[in-house]
Amino acid sequence: MAETAVGIFENASTAKRVADSLLEHGFAGSDVKIVAEGHDLAVDTATSTPGTDMLVALERDLRSMGASNREVDFYAKGLKRGYSIVFATGTAQQARTATELMNDNFAIEVEEFLGAVPELIPVGAGSVGGPNVTAKLEHHRSRTEGARMFSW
């Protein structure tokens, strides 16, 4: 099972510094990736929309790693604002190290960016046969700071 640390940074220079630090900590170059909208987008056809194509691919990849809809939205909106995302894939220990390095460099927190209001839906007593309860739409994931770690 692969482990991937994901952090988003306001400045491209910070993302580059984090990527360089990851390489110094033993990550292979192929296991560290920086994604930024507008960079290295291949145009396959005359009707291709590279920015949209890249976002769709990113969202698909994040979902396949286990990111919630809220997290996917966060990363997509960040890219649209010009932020850079750093991915680091490796062992569980490497991903923990990457998460720490990203957080040491002030990876942006999902809650700070989107707001701390959780996605909730009310469930009435009649539909569950008991007192009114509120259920979370997204599963709970503990977080340490801004960077996330996904197992896939």
C-alpha positions as CSV (number, residue, x, y, z in Angstrom):
1,M,0.0,0.0,0.0
2,A,1.3,3.4,-1.0
3,E,1.4,6.4,1.4
4,T,1.3,9.9,0.0
5,A,1.7,13.1,1.9
6,V,0.0,16.1,0.2
7,G,0.6,19.7,1.1
8,I,-0.5,23.0,-0.6
9,F,1.5,26.1,-0.4
10,E,0.7,29.7,-1.2
11,N,4.1,30.4,-2.8
12,A,5.8,28.3,-5.6
13,S,9.2,29.0,-3.9
14,T,8.0,27.4,-0.7
15,A,6.7,24.3,-2.6
16,K,10.1,24.1,-4.4
17,R,11.9,24.3,-1.1
18,V,9.8,21.6,0.4
19,A,10.4,19.3,-2.6
20,D,14.2,19.9,-2.4
21,S,14.1,19.1,1.3
22,L,12.2,15.9,0.6
23,L,14.9,14.8,-1.8
24,E,17.5,15.6,0.8
25,H,15.6,13.3,3.2
26,G,15.9,10.3,0.8
27,F,12.9,10.5,-1.5
28,A,13.5,9.5,-5.1
29,G,12.9,12.3,-7.6
30,S,10.0,10.3,-9.2
31,D,8.3,10.1,-5.8
32,V,8.1,13.9,-5.3
33,K,5.8,16.0,-7.5
34,I,4.9,19.7,-7.6
35,V,1.6,20.6,-9.3
36,A,0.8,24.2,-10.2
37,E,-1.8,25.4,-12.6
38,G,-0.4,26.8,-15.8
39,H,2.9,24.9,-15.6
40,D,3.9,22.1,-18.0
41,L,0.4,21.6,-19.4
42,A,0.5,19.7,-22.7
43,V,-2.0,20.7,-25.4
44,D,-3.1,17.5,-27.0
45,T,-5.5,18.9,-29.6
46,A,-6.7,22.3,-30.9
47,T,-9.8,21.9,-28.7
48,S,-7.9,20.7,-25.6
49,T,-8.4,22.7,-22.4
50,P,-5.2,22.0,-20.5
51,G,-6.2,23.8,-17.2
52,T,-9.5,22.0,-17.0
53,D,-8.0,18.7,-18.1
54,M,-5.3,19.0,-15.4
55,L,-7.9,19.8,-12.7
56,V,-10.1,16.8,-13.7
57,A,-7.1,14.5,-13.6
58,L,-6.0,15.9,-10.2
59,E,-9.5,15.5,-8.7
60,R,-9.6,11.9,-10.0
61,D,-6.2,11.1,-8.5
62,L,-7.0,12.7,-5.2
63,R,-10.3,10.7,-4.9
64,S,-8.5,7.5,-5.8
65,M,-6.1,8.2,-2.8
66,G,-9.1,8.6,-0.5
67,A,-9.5,12.4,-0.3
68,S,-12.9,13.6,0.7
69,N,-15.0,15.8,-1.6
70,R,-14.2,18.7,0.7
71,E,-10.4,18.1,0.4
72,V,-10.6,17.7,-3.4
73,D,-12.5,21.0,-3.6
74,F,-9.8,22.6,-1.4
75,Y,-6.9,21.5,-3.6
76,A,-8.8,22.5,-6.8
77,K,-9.6,26.0,-5.5
78,G,-6.0,26.4,-4.3
79,L,-4.6,25.7,-7.7
80,K,-7.1,28.1,-9.2
81,R,-5.7,30.8,-6.8
82,G,-2.2,30.1,-8.0
83,Y,-1.0,27.9,-5.1
84,S,1.3,24.9,-5.5
85,I,0.6,21.3,-4.3
86,V,3.5,19.0,-3.3
87,F,3.0,15.2,-3.4
88,A,5.4,12.8,-1.8
89,T,4.9,9.1,-2.1
90,G,6.7,6.4,-0.2
91,T,6.6,4.2,2.9
92,A,4.4,5.1,5.9
93,Q,7.5,6.5,7.7
94,Q,8.5,8.5,4.6
95,A,5.0,9.9,4.3
96,R,5.0,10.9,8.0
97,T,8.4,12.6,7.5
98,A,7.0,14.4,4.4
99,T,4.0,15.6,6.3
100,E,6.2,17.0,9.1
101,L,8.4,18.8,6.6
102,M,5.4,20.2,4.8
103,N,3.9,21.4,8.1
104,D,7.2,22.9,9.1
105,N,6.9,25.0,6.0
106,F,3.4,26.1,6.7
107,A,1.2,23.9,4.5
108,I,-2.2,25.6,4.3
109,E,-4.9,24.0,6.4
110,V,-8.1,22.8,4.7
111,E,-10.2,24.2,7.5
112,E,-8.5,27.6,7.3
113,F,-8.9,27.8,3.6
114,L,-12.5,26.6,3.2
115,G,-13.8,27.5,6.7
116,A,-14.2,25.3,9.7
117,V,-17.9,24.5,9.3
118,P,-18.3,20.7,8.8
119,E,-20.6,19.3,6.2
120,L,-23.6,18.1,8.1
121,I,-27.1,16.9,7.2
122,P,-30.0,16.6,9.6
123,V,-31.5,13.2,10.0
124,G,-35.0,13.3,11.4
125,A,-36.3,11.0,14.1
126,G,-38.8,9.3,11.8
127,S,-36.1,8.2,9.3
128,V,-33.9,6.5,11.9
129,G,-36.5,5.5,14.6
130,G,-34.9,7.5,17.4
131,P,-34.1,11.0,18.6
132,N,-32.9,13.6,16.1
133,V,-29.3,13.1,15.2
134,T,-26.9,14.9,12.8
135,A,-24.7,12.7,10.6
136,K,-21.5,13.8,9.0
137,L,-21.3,13.5,5.2
138,E,-17.6,13.0,5.0
139,H,-15.7,10.5,7.1
140,H,-13.6,11.9,9.9
141,R,-9.8,12.0,9.4
142,S,-7.5,13.2,12.0
143,R,-5.1,16.0,10.9
144,T,-1.9,17.2,12.3
145,E,-1.7,20.5,10.5
146,G,-2.1,21.5,6.9
147,A,-0.5,18.6,5.1
148,R,-2.6,15.4,4.7
149,M,-1.4,11.8,4.5
150,F,-3.3,9.3,2.3
151,S,-3.0,5.5,2.1
152,W,-4.0,3.9,-1.1
